[in-house]
């Protein structure tokens, strides 16, 4: 998900879900519950904001819950897409900082650099694993369709750092929220749906609702050509016979009348669709 995964949820919806009316009270309640769960966990599972090829996993956060998941349980499992891997620690730090700056406008409260399990040699020079952190660390790199994207016009998606800057400026997302993209917001959710192979769901999740304003590309820190991404996905759907209601109406009129307006009788106003 993007760096701010709950930005599409209104405050009152969150408070109502937890049956409380006060944000500070909810934070206190969650802090106690999360610490209790983390202290009893057999393993902690996290993602990664970036991974360096020379062996570092970088995690950024403001709350501190990621540090609990990565240090309190004896086993820390990192699950991330292989597109998170960059060539060096310097590049990984740059990506992690860019994620935070383009998401919140500030550096994160916490930046974790993890290269190996916790350990100490303070007692007699004997190495002990798991002193104040995880005794074991396991890194699982996931493909989940990413390799397929390399051979398509969608390959630029793999450059995405997940900062969420595009969501802040997108007029469609700000209006429709989770209706635009599905389980994941905006184009990330649409790519996820495309990789699942369900083109009808891709339509239902708002593929044709993008207005093409190009604001997302203007603010993207890695300059992904998002307009090309949307047009490529639309082309794939069209070639396979999948269109939204407006698209089906247009194609029916073109096939039947040879134009996008259809038959118009004197005194009637035609239904016009924006291209």
C-alpha positions in Angstrom: 0.0 0.0 0.0 1.0 3.7 -0.1 2.8 5.3 2.9 -0.6 6.6 4.2 -2.9 3.6 3.9 -5.9 5.0 5.8 -6.0 8.4 4.1 -9.3 7.4 2.3 -11.1 6.7 5.6 -13.0 9.6 7.2 -12.1 10.1 10.9 -15.7 9.4 12.1 -15.8 6.1 10.2 -12.7 5.0 12.1 -14.0 6.2 15.5 -17.3 4.5 14.9 -15.6 1.2 14.0 -13.8 1.2 17.3 -16.9 2.5 19.2 -15.3 5.6 20.5 -15.6 9.4 19.9 -12.1 10.6 20.9 -9.0 10.2 18.8 -6.6 10.4 21.8 -8.6 7.7 23.7 -8.5 5.5 20.6 -4.8 5.9 20.2 -4.2 5.0 23.9 -6.4 1.9 23.5 -4.6 0.8 20.4 -1.2 1.4 21.9 -1.9 -0.9 24.8 -3.5 -3.6 22.6 -0.7 -3.6 20.0 2.0 -3.8 22.6 0.3 -6.8 24.3 -0.1 -8.6 21.0 3.5 -7.9 20.0 4.9 -9.1 23.2 3.2 -12.5 22.8 3.8 -13.0 19.1 5.9 -15.8 17.8 6.9 -13.9 14.7 6.6 -10.3 13.4 5.8 -9.7 9.8 6.6 -6.4 8.1 7.1 -5.1 4.6 10.0 -2.9 3.5 10.2 0.6 2.2 13.4 -0.2 0.4 16.1 -3.0 0.3 19.7 -2.5 -0.6 21.5 -5.1 -2.7 24.3 -5.0 -0.1 22.0 -6.4 2.6 20.0 -3.7 4.3 16.3 -3.6 4.9 14.9 0.0 5.5 11.7 0.6 7.3 10.2 4.1 7.9 7.3 4.9 10.3 5.9 7.6 12.6 3.9 5.5 15.1 6.5 3.0 16.4 4.4 -0.1 15.7 6.8 -1.4 13.1 9.6 -1.3 15.5 7.5 -3.5 17.9 6.8 -6.0 15.1 10.4 -6.2 14.1 12.1 -6.4 17.5 9.8 -7.9 20.2 9.0 -11.3 18.5 11.9 -13.7 18.2 11.5 -14.0 14.5 11.2 -11.1 12.0 9.8 -11.9 8.5 10.1 -9.3 5.8 7.9 -9.7 2.8 8.4 -7.3 -0.1 8.3 -7.1 -3.9 11.6 -7.5 -5.7 11.0 -4.0 -7.1 11.9 -2.7 -3.6 15.6 -3.7 -4.2 18.0 -1.0 -5.2 21.8 -1.1 -5.8 23.2 0.4 -2.6 22.4 1.6 0.9 22.7 5.2 -0.3 20.0 4.6 -2.9 17.8 2.8 -0.4 18.0 5.8 2.0 17.1 8.1 -0.8 14.0 6.1 -1.7 12.9 5.8 1.9 13.3 9.5 2.5 11.6 10.5 -0.7 8.6 8.3 0.3 8.2 10.2 3.5 8.8 13.7 2.1 6.4 13.3 -0.8 3.8 11.7 1.4 3.8 13.9 4.5 6.2 16.8 3.6 8.5 15.8 6.5 11.1 13.2 7.4 9.8 10.1 9.3 10.0 9.9 13.0 11.7 6.5 12.8 14.1 5.1 10.1 15.1 1.5 10.8 18.2 0.0 9.2 18.3 -3.8 9.6 21.1 -5.9 8.3 21.2 -8.9 10.6 19.6 -10.4 13.7 20.0 -8.7 17.1 23.1 -9.9 19.0 25.7 -9.0 21.6 29.3 -10.1 22.4 29.5 -8.1 25.6 29.7 -11.2 27.9 33.0 -12.9 27.5 33.1 -12.2 23.8 30.5 -14.9 23.2 28.0 -14.0 20.5 24.4 -14.2 21.6 21.6 -13.8 19.1 18.3 -12.1 20.0 19.5 -9.9 22.8 17.0 -7.0 22.4 15.6 -7.8 19.0 14.7 -10.6 16.7 16.8 -13.8 16.9 16.1 -14.6 13.2 15.4 -12.5 10.2 13.9 -13.9 7.0 13.5 -11.9 3.8 10.9 -13.1 1.2 10.9 -11.4 -2.1 7.6 -11.6 -4.0 7.1 -11.5 -7.7 3.3 -11.7 -7.9 3.2 -10.8 -11.6 5.9 -8.1 -11.6 8.0 -10.0 -14.1 5.1 -10.0 -16.5 5.0 -6.2 -16.4 8.6 -6.0 -17.6 7.6 -7.0 -21.2 4.6 -4.5 -21.4 3.9 -0.8 -21.5 3.1 -1.1 -17.8 6.7 -1.7 -16.7 7.1 1.9 -15.5 4.8 1.0 -12.6 7.7 -0.9 -11.0 9.4 2.5 -10.4 6.7 3.5 -8.0 8.0 4.1 -4.5 4.5 4.2 -2.9 4.6 7.8 -1.6 1.0 8.5 -2.4 1.7 12.0 -3.8 -0.6 11.2 -6.8 -3.5 10.5 -4.5 -3.4 14.0 -2.9 -3.9 15.7 -6.2 -6.1 13.2 -8.0 -9.7 14.8 -8.3 -11.2 11.4 -9.0 -9.7 9.7 -6.0 -10.6 12.6 -3.7 -14.2 12.2 -4.9 -14.6 8.4 -5.0 -11.9 7.3 -2.5 -11.9 3.5 -2.3 -14.2 3.2 -5.3 -11.3 4.2 -7.5 -8.8 1.4 -7.5 -10.5 -1.2 -5.3 -8.5 -2.8 -2.4 -5.5 -0.6 -3.2 -6.1 3.0 -4.2 -5.8 4.5 -7.7 -3.5 3.1 -10.3 -1.7 0.7 -7.8 -5.1 -1.0 -7.1 -5.9 -1.1 -10.9 -2.5 -2.8 -11.6 -3.1 -5.3 -8.8 -6.5 -6.1 -10.3 -5.0 -6.4 -13.8 -2.5 -8.9 -12.5 -5.3 -11.0 -11.0 -6.7 -11.5 -14.5 -10.2 -10.1 -13.8 -10.7 -7.5 -16.4 -14.3 -6.9 -15.5 -13.3 -6.1 -12.0 -10.7 -3.7 -13.5 -13.6 -1.9 -15.1 -15.7 -2.0 -11.9 -12.8 -0.5 -9.9 -12.9 2.7 -12.0 -10.4 2.3 -14.8 -12.5 4.5 -17.1 -13.1 7.1 -14.5 -9.6 8.7 -14.8 -10.1 12.2 -16.5 -6.6 12.3 -17.9 -5.8 15.6 -16.2 -2.2 14.5 -15.7 -1.8 16.0 -12.2 -0.5 12.7 -10.9 2.4 12.7 -13.3 3.3 16.3 -12.5 3.8 15.5 -8.8 5.3 12.0 -9.2 8.9 12.1 -7.7 10.1 9.4 -10.1 8.2 10.8 -13.1 6.1 7.7 -14.0 4.0 8.4 -17.1 0.7 7.5 -15.5 -1.4 8.6 -18.4 0.3 5.9 -20.5 -0.4 3.4 -17.7 -4.1 4.2 -17.8 -4.4 4.2 -21.6 -2.5 0.9 -21.8 -4.9 -0.7 -19.3 -7.9 0.7 -21.2 -6.5 -0.7 -24.5 -6.1 -4.1 -23.0 -9.7 -4.1 -21.8 -11.0 -2.8 -25.1 -9.1 -5.5 -27.1 -10.6 -8.2 -24.9 -14.2 -6.8 -25.2 -14.4 -5.1 -21.8 -15.9 -1.6 -21.6 -17.7 0.5 -19.0 -21.3 1.5 -19.6 -20.3 4.7 -21.4 -17.9 2.8 -23.7 -20.5 0.2 -24.6 -23.0 3.0 -25.4 -20.5 4.7 -27.7 -19.5 1.5 -29.5 -23.2 0.5 -30.0 -24.0 3.9 -31.6 -20.9 3.8 -33.8 -21.6 0.3 -35.0 -25.3 1.0 -35.5 -25.3 4.6 -36.8 -21.7 5.2 -37.8 -21.2 8.0 -35.2 -20.9 8.5 -31.4 -24.2 10.4 -31.1 -26.6 7.9 -32.6 -29.9 8.8 -34.2 -31.2 12.2 -33.3 -34.7 13.3 -34.2 -35.7 16.9 -34.6 -36.2 18.6 -31.3 -34.2 16.0 -29.3 -30.9 16.6 -27.6 -28.3 13.8 -28.1 -26.4 12.2 -25.2 -22.8 13.3 -25.6 -19.9 11.6 -23.8 -16.5 13.2 -23.2 -13.7 11.3 -25.0 
